[in-house]
Each structure stands twice: as structure tokens, then as C-alpha cells.
Amino acid sequence: MRKPLVMRILAAVLLLALSAPIALGALFCRVAPAAPAAAPETEDVQTTAAPETTSGPSAALTVTSPESASVTVEIPYVTFRGTCAPEYPLTVNGETVPVAADGSFSYDCPLSPGDNTVTVVNAQTTLTYQVRYALEVIRSVSPAKSTALGGGMKLEVTAEALEGAAVSAKLNGKTVKLSPVANTGDGSGFVEYSGTFTAPAAAYNVQKLGTIRFTGTYQGYSQTVNGASVTVNKITYPKVEIDTSQGEVKPPVVSGDGLVELLSPSADHGLGKARVVRMTLDYVETCPGETADDKSSPLCSPFLKGTVDYVSGSATYDGDLYYITQSGYKVKAEESESFDGYVLPSNTISVHKCTTSGDTDLVLTMNWKAPFISELKEQSYYKGYAGRVFNVTDSTARYIDFKFYYTNACEGSFDFSGSNVVSSAEWVNIGQNGTATLRVHLKNRGDFYGYRAYYASDNRLVISFRNRPSSVSGAVVALDPGHGGRDPGAIGVNGMHESEVNLRISALVKQKLEAAGVRVVIFRTGDQTLELEDRQAKARQSGANVFVCLHNNSSSSSSASGTEVYYYRAFSQPLAASIHAQLVTAWQEIYKNDAAMRKKIVPSDGGVRFYPFQVTRIEECPAVLVECGYLSNAKECSALALPANQDRLAKAVSDGILRYLQANCA
């Protein structure tokens, strides 16, 4: 009897010995999360759910950033991201770091210039990093690529440099002091500095101005960075003499089937030769011709396909070739064609008809596809986010001007009695400097909902003003879930892809809007790749009353958090403000027990911002880009991963849209 007992004891001891490593391994090794539960979605949306927090054994300390134990950085902090055992304190150089419920963390560890040792401690694990802070006064400069200017053109030069630095730029023997214009907003301590050079007048030979040399000085440290080499293009194309007096309308020939026979710049009209540029794409973006940069401006509007202008010069900026038009704008060479042609007679315009069934349509007959620009008038702007001067507090325009170039005669009356947006229209400044302006008055100050301009099949110009929707249930909303496919967007602290979160929230927004009777057009329902140009085109073609592009944010700083909504056209600001207000309320509920995070929901500038994101640069309807929250912030990323919070944010976005529509129904 004794032998079997001894054997049983030995067997028990052996089993315990073999089990111990497994138990210890379970304690210190990261356990794969359980499959997350999917949030409700519409039938046509197919996507995987975002990761959730899971219960189970604690994760070991795992640092995903920085990727090496020895790194060099050029900013005054290094960001540590990863996961740890949340029930144990996490410290970085003795500083206790906040940890999200799922164990994820993100922390900016401050550095001193030179070599730094950073120690990360959690539970039984200690990790040590050697970090060299190579103090960089200037982080980036613009322009950085070879730049060719037209004579007299203004060249804005910018540098991202440490806040408090003294920054200057030197070109062609002239030094310009750069002034801070905007914080970069990424928590890095860098600020954007800006200054302007004016190119000399063009000559009959190319003028080489040399290389822009940027110098920054900060607390005894000095750094010089070379920017672009700059030249001034020679005079190539003579200026076209145009008629600047008021003339008479000369109706074009109209064929039996109603087709307007437009004048061609390829035919000789007895007025001399000219270098001609013609738009080969629809909605070719225009930028001010007197400046060298490619900054978009809401005071400009795109040229339609087939628009004809004269080339007065060319410029190269950031590797792109632009034609400078005699009307005063720049267009990309790749979106147009330039050729030797002929000067066209002055354009004349007559009103063909006005209709107000559905939208408010104005149809005009012209002799040729002359360039025109639209601008909201009596709209006030201020300098705000990123130093841009087109921020607005509200939509305040009283009328919109359509300025036609090379036009000296107009005729015809307008009848907008059935419109709920337009009250009247008139021709003003006919023949002034070779231009004529169509002034369209709004029924109510600030009440404008966009327009679409296009050439119909009979070659007539149609300007279709978006009417107020008759009711919320009669409205159309276009939703664009940002990123997708080859472009996952930002990667969250917990490894979550922005594209998945964007799609998840967008699908829920679609559900909630449709429940309110709104018709929704959504741009992607899975992990598809969509280029920015495709998204912008879809927004223009959707026929929507409202366009919303939905994103989540990321920053090089782990402390950045909160929500922002961006607009481009001033009449989009009320929509942006409505959505932002609801998002703030939603985040206040999410952070009801976290006073520190609640303070960061709304940025210092209010969070409703002008910025020229490509998808918002449309005229057809109010268009905004929404940044729900920050995936680079551990707490916010953890919150964004939860289906309940995704639903809260979706409700906020949909409520913001619905409140805007309710306030703007006929």
C-alpha cells in the first residue's frame, strides 16, 4: 500500500511543477482579445467591429512606440504608447501615467537637449530607453522645392519652428523677419512662422534669385535650413488688349435644334493672336494669380470644363506647373491645355430663362465659355485657426456676385418669384475693366445653401441655386466615411484603424437619419479605397442638401484630444456649428466622471474651424469634415472603441444634421 501512495505524491509534485510555468506565462504574456461584439448597422454596411476592452488575465507591459530602445528625436518629448496591466501603476521616469480601462496608454515624456534615460515601470517589468533629443529649431520650411515665379508675384515663405524662436529668411540679398501666425496644434511646441517676398518685375530673360535660406535661433541654439531655389520666369506671352467699354449684346448663332454655336479660340477673329488656356477637366480649382503658393481661397471658385482664358505667364510651386491667367488666377497645367490661338471678341450675355420648380435655375446664353468667379458678398471673415483669414462666426452674406471676365454687354430680366432662396438679380458694373457682374440677392441674410454651375447640352450656362428643403423628410444627406482600403487612416493606441471607426459611426448615423425620414447617400459600405478626387466628385454629384465627411483625429502628441468640425464655404459654418455642439454634449456624457478630459473637449478656439480640406471645397451644398475624437490619446481611443460610445457620437452627428435641417426647412 505504501508504494502506490509514494507514487501518487511524486506524480502530484511533477504535475504542479509542469503547471507553474504555464500559470506564470498566463500572468505575464499578453492574451489575445476575445472577438468583439458588432454594433448595430444597416443591412448594406459590411465591416468588422472595432476592438473592445475584454476581461481576463492582465497584459504584460508592451511598448509599441518607440520601436527601439535607443532613438533620436527632434522634438522636446518622446511619446510612449502601448499596453500594460491596468491594475498596477504605470510610471515613466517616476511620473504616474494615466492608463485606459483596456490597459492602453500614451504619454509624452519631456526631454532635455542631449542624451536622456527613460525608465518605464509596470508591475514586475522595467524597460529602459536611451533617447537623444537633437534640438531642432526649424522642423520644416516651405517652399522646399524649386519655385519659378511670374514677375511681381508675392512669395509667402513659412517655417515650422520652436515657439519663441527668432526666425528669418533670406533671398536675393533681402532678409525678411518671419512672424508667428499659428500654432501647429500637435502639442510639439512648434509654431508656424510666415513672411513674404515680392519678386522683381519680369524681364526678357530668366532671373535667378538664388536659394531661400531660413535661420532660426532659440535659447542660444541656431540652425540654418535651405529652402527652394527661386527664379523669375521671362516675359513669354504678350498681354491681350481687351475692350473695357460697355458694348451691345451680340446674340450667338443658334441652330435649328437649339444648339448655341460658341466662338472658338482656334479661329481667327481679326483681333490678333494669343496664348490660350482651356480647362480640360470640370471644376478646375483656381487660386489667386498674384501669389505663388497653392492655398485655396473661398473668394475663388472653380472654372468649368471648356472655359477659355488667356495665359499671361506661368509659375512652378511645390513641383506643380501653373498657368497664370489674364483674368488674375492660377490653374494647374495638368488640368488644362495651353496652345497658340486667337483673341476672342468680347463676350456678351443674355438671359434665356428662369425657373423655380424644384431648385432655382437661371439659364444664360453666352458667345463663348468665358471665365467667371463667384463670391459671397457682405460676408464677414476673421483670422483664426492655422492663421487662415476665412474663419466666420456665422453665414452673413446678403448676395452672391458672379463676375464674368472679357464681357462688356448683358441683357434680360429675372423672375424669381417662386424661389424660397433668391429674391432678385441684376447686372452691375457692365464693361468695368472688361468684366460684368451678375448680382443675385438672397431673400434672407445668410440664407444660402449652395449652387451648381454647368454647361447644358445646348451649350448654355446653367446656374442652379439650391432651394431650402420643404421638410426634413424631403432632404438628402451625403455621408463620406473617411479613409478605407489602401488607406486605413490613423492607427489608434490600441491598434484600431481609423477607417473602421469612421465606417462604424457613419453606418449608425445613416440609420438614425433614415429613421427620421432623411434619404442618405453613403460613399462606402465596406473597406473600399476612394481617392480624394472621387469623394469630392461624389459630393458634387450626390444632389445632397448636406454633405458630411466623417473622420477621427491623430496627433504626434498623446495629450491632444477633443472634437473639431471644419468648413470651407462660409454658408457651411452653421452646419459645422450645429454638429459640433452635439458632439461636445456627447463627449461631456462620455467623460462625466473624468474632469480632466472634459476640459479638453473644446479647444481654445472653439473647435468650429475654417480649413481647405479638399472634400469640403464644393459649392453645391453645405459641406463639413468632422473629427470625432483622437485615436492617439489612450483614453479617447479606448472610449472610441466602445460600441456604446460610437452610438452616442453617431447620435450627436445625426442630431446636429437634423437640427440644421429643421432650422432651414422652407
Secondary structure, 3 states (H helix, E strand, C coil): CHHHHHHHHHHHHHHHHHHHHHHHHHHHCCCCCCCCCCCCCCCCCCCCCCCCCCCCCCCCCEEEECCCCEEEECCCEEEEEEECCCCCCEEECCEECCCCCCCEEEEEEECCCEEEEEEEEECCEEEEEEEEECCCCEEEEECCCCEEECCCCEEEEEEEEECCCEEEEEECCEEEEEEEEEECCCCCCEEEEEEEEECCCCCCCCEEEEEEEEEEEECCEEEEEEEEEEEECCCCCCCCCCCCCCCCCCCCEECCCCCEECCCCCCCCCCCEEEEEEECCCCECCEECCECCCCCCCCCCCECCCCEEEEEEEEEECCEEEEEECCCEEEEHHHEEEEEEECCCCEEEEEEEEECCCCEEEEEEECCCCCEEEEEECCCCECCHHHCCCECCCCCCCEEEEEEECEEEEECCCCCCCCCCEEEEEEEEEEECCEEEEEEEECCCCCCCCEEEEECCCCCEEEEECCCCCCHHHCEEEEEECCECCECCCECCCCCEHHHHHHHHHHHHHHHHHHCCCEEEECCCCCCCCCHHHHHHHHHHCCCCEEEEEEEECCCCCCCCCCEEEECCHHHHHHHHHHHHHHHHHHHHHCCCCHHHHCCCCCCCCCEEECCCHHHCCCCCCEEEEEEEECCCHHHHHHHHCHHHHHHHHHHHHHHHHHHHHHCCC
